Amino acid sequence: LFPLFGFILGAFLVSKFEKLTVAICTLSIFGSFLFSARIFWNFVFGVYSKDYYIHKVFTWFDLGEKFSWNLGIYIDNMGAIMLLMVSGAAFLIHLFSTFYMAHDKRFGQFFVYMNLFTMGMLGVVLSDNLLSFFMFWELMGFCSYSLIGFYYEKEEQGNASLKAFMTTRVGDVFFLMGIAVVWLGIKESTGQGSF
């Protein structure tokens, strides 16, 4: 949740307190990295057994027997490795960008987008079902579009961001169709429409 909090605080502070926004966004990613390192250590260096996993679920949306949507997190050995990799790479990118983009006119805005993108990546890693995976995947797609076209004054960047956006949308349609097929199969076999 650190990248989410960094994004929310940064979105409100970026217009007046740009350097504070950059510090908050970078520290939130560092906090996420520290927690990921702890999880990685516990999973990989034997605190837990090799087949141990963490699975926490809560109901997010419930329409009774017709439809319910559960959100949750699932962490196993591979998830722990991916958490460390994503948060570590995101922290290094944030750190490098504090120097590389220091004189950019939208310096703080870049960090706000990066925090949202990192939250999307961590959500993809932690998702325990296809629908929440798709939701975080879409969030990453939006952030990719925003970051690729960050210098929207230049025509090449605008065209590249539009091309990336359209390419990923084609894949997303098939992804959503696959989720629908899986959901219909589950509904048919169990008689319930829950994820």
C-alpha positions as CSV (number, residue, x, y, z in Angstrom):
1,L,0.0,0.0,0.0
2,F,3.0,2.4,0.3
3,P,3.0,3.3,-3.4
4,L,-0.8,4.0,-3.2
5,F,-0.3,6.3,-0.3
6,G,2.6,8.0,-2.1
7,F,0.4,8.4,-5.2
8,I,-2.5,9.9,-3.2
9,L,-0.3,12.3,-1.2
10,G,1.8,13.2,-4.3
11,A,-1.3,14.0,-6.4
12,F,-2.5,16.5,-3.8
13,L,0.9,18.1,-3.1
14,V,2.6,18.1,-6.6
15,S,1.3,21.5,-7.7
16,K,2.7,23.4,-4.7
17,F,5.3,21.2,-3.1
18,E,7.2,19.5,-5.9
19,K,10.3,18.5,-4.0
20,L,8.3,17.2,-1.1
21,T,6.2,15.1,-3.5
22,V,9.4,13.6,-5.0
23,A,10.6,12.8,-1.5
24,I,7.3,11.2,-0.4
25,C,7.0,9.1,-3.6
26,T,10.6,7.9,-3.4
27,L,10.4,7.1,0.3
28,S,7.1,5.2,-0.2
29,I,8.7,3.0,-2.8
30,F,11.7,2.5,-0.4
31,G,9.2,1.4,2.3
32,S,7.7,-1.0,-0.1
33,F,11.1,-2.4,-0.9
34,L,11.9,-2.9,2.8
35,F,8.7,-4.9,3.4
36,S,9.4,-6.9,0.2
37,A,12.9,-7.6,1.4
38,R,11.5,-8.9,4.7
39,I,9.0,-11.1,2.9
40,F,11.7,-12.4,0.5
41,W,14.0,-13.2,3.4
42,N,11.3,-15.2,5.2
43,F,10.3,-17.2,2.2
44,V,13.7,-17.8,0.5
45,F,15.9,-18.3,3.5
46,G,13.9,-20.9,5.3
47,V,11.7,-19.2,7.9
48,Y,8.8,-20.9,6.0
49,S,8.7,-24.3,4.5
50,K,9.1,-24.6,0.7
51,D,5.4,-25.2,0.1
52,Y,4.2,-22.4,2.5
53,Y,2.1,-19.6,1.1
54,I,0.1,-16.6,2.4
55,H,-3.5,-16.2,1.0
56,K,-5.7,-13.4,2.5
57,V,-9.1,-12.8,1.0
58,F,-11.9,-10.3,1.6
59,T,-15.2,-9.7,-0.1
60,W,-15.1,-6.5,-2.2
61,F,-18.4,-6.7,-4.1
62,D,-21.4,-9.0,-3.2
63,L,-24.7,-9.4,-5.0
64,G,-25.7,-12.5,-3.1
65,E,-25.8,-15.8,-5.0
66,K,-25.8,-14.1,-8.4
67,F,-22.3,-12.6,-8.3
68,S,-19.6,-11.8,-5.7
69,W,-16.1,-10.5,-6.2
70,N,-13.4,-11.4,-3.7
71,L,-10.1,-9.5,-3.6
72,G,-7.1,-10.9,-2.0
73,I,-3.3,-11.4,-2.0
74,Y,-1.4,-14.6,-2.6
75,I,2.3,-14.8,-1.8
76,D,4.5,-17.9,-2.3
77,N,8.2,-18.3,-3.1
78,M,7.9,-16.9,-6.6
79,G,5.7,-14.1,-5.4
80,A,8.3,-13.1,-2.8
81,I,11.0,-13.0,-5.4
82,M,8.9,-10.9,-7.8
83,L,7.9,-8.5,-5.0
84,L,11.6,-7.9,-4.2
85,M,12.5,-7.5,-7.9
86,V,9.6,-5.1,-8.7
87,S,10.0,-2.9,-5.6
88,G,13.8,-2.9,-5.9
89,A,13.8,-1.9,-9.5
90,A,11.2,0.7,-8.9
91,F,13.2,2.2,-6.0
92,L,16.4,2.4,-8.2
93,I,14.4,4.1,-11.0
94,H,13.0,6.6,-8.5
95,L,16.4,7.3,-7.1
96,F,18.0,7.7,-10.6
97,S,15.1,9.9,-11.7
98,T,15.6,12.4,-8.8
99,F,18.9,13.4,-10.5
100,Y,18.1,12.8,-14.1
101,M,14.8,14.7,-14.2
102,A,15.7,17.4,-11.6
103,H,15.3,20.2,-14.0
104,D,12.2,19.0,-15.8
105,K,9.2,21.3,-15.6
106,R,6.9,18.4,-14.6
107,F,9.4,16.8,-12.3
108,G,6.9,15.9,-9.5
109,Q,4.2,14.7,-11.9
110,F,6.5,12.0,-13.2
111,F,7.0,10.6,-9.7
112,V,3.2,10.5,-9.1
113,Y,2.7,8.5,-12.3
114,M,5.6,6.2,-11.3
115,N,4.1,5.5,-7.9
116,L,0.8,4.6,-9.5
117,F,2.6,2.3,-12.0
118,T,4.5,0.6,-9.2
119,M,1.3,0.0,-7.4
120,G,-0.1,-1.6,-10.5
121,M,2.9,-3.9,-10.9
122,L,2.8,-4.9,-7.2
123,G,-1.0,-5.5,-7.6
124,V,-0.3,-7.8,-10.5
125,V,2.3,-9.8,-8.5
126,L,0.0,-10.1,-5.5
127,S,-3.4,-10.8,-7.2
128,D,-5.1,-14.0,-6.2
129,N,-7.7,-14.0,-9.0
130,L,-7.9,-13.1,-12.7
131,L,-10.3,-10.2,-12.3
132,S,-8.1,-8.3,-9.9
133,F,-5.1,-9.2,-12.0
134,F,-6.9,-7.6,-15.0
135,M,-7.8,-4.5,-13.0
136,F,-4.1,-3.9,-12.0
137,W,-3.0,-4.8,-15.6
138,E,-5.3,-2.0,-16.9
139,L,-3.9,0.4,-14.4
140,M,-0.4,-0.4,-15.6
141,G,-1.5,0.1,-19.2
142,F,-2.9,3.6,-18.4
143,C,0.4,4.5,-16.6
144,S,2.5,3.2,-19.5
145,Y,0.5,5.4,-21.8
146,S,1.0,8.4,-19.5
147,L,4.7,7.8,-19.0
148,I,5.5,7.0,-22.7
149,G,3.7,10.2,-23.7
150,F,5.1,12.3,-20.8
151,Y,6.6,14.8,-23.1
152,Y,3.3,15.2,-25.0
153,E,4.5,18.5,-26.6
154,K,6.7,16.3,-28.9
155,E,4.8,14.6,-31.7
156,E,6.9,11.4,-31.7
157,Q,6.2,10.8,-28.0
158,G,2.4,11.4,-28.5
159,N,2.4,9.0,-31.4
160,A,4.4,6.4,-29.4
161,S,2.1,6.5,-26.4
162,L,-1.0,6.2,-28.6
163,K,0.6,3.2,-30.4
164,A,1.4,1.5,-27.1
165,F,-2.1,2.2,-25.8
166,M,-3.9,0.8,-28.9
167,T,-1.6,-2.3,-29.0
168,T,-2.3,-3.2,-25.3
169,R,-6.0,-2.6,-25.7
170,V,-6.2,-5.3,-28.4
171,G,-4.5,-7.8,-26.1
172,D,-6.7,-6.7,-23.2
173,V,-9.9,-7.5,-25.2
174,F,-8.7,-11.1,-25.6
175,F,-7.6,-11.2,-22.0
176,L,-11.1,-10.1,-20.9
177,M,-12.7,-12.6,-23.2
178,G,-10.5,-15.4,-21.6
179,I,-11.6,-14.3,-18.1
180,A,-15.2,-14.4,-19.2
181,V,-14.7,-18.0,-20.6
182,V,-13.1,-19.1,-17.3
183,W,-15.9,-17.5,-15.3
184,L,-18.6,-19.2,-17.3
185,G,-16.8,-22.5,-16.9
186,I,-16.6,-22.0,-13.1
187,K,-20.2,-20.9,-12.9
188,E,-21.3,-23.9,-15.0
189,S,-19.3,-26.4,-12.9
190,T,-20.1,-25.0,-9.4
191,G,-23.4,-23.2,-10.0
192,Q,-22.0,-20.0,-8.4
193,G,-20.8,-16.9,-10.1
194,S,-18.0,-15.8,-7.8
195,F,-14.3,-15.1,-8.5
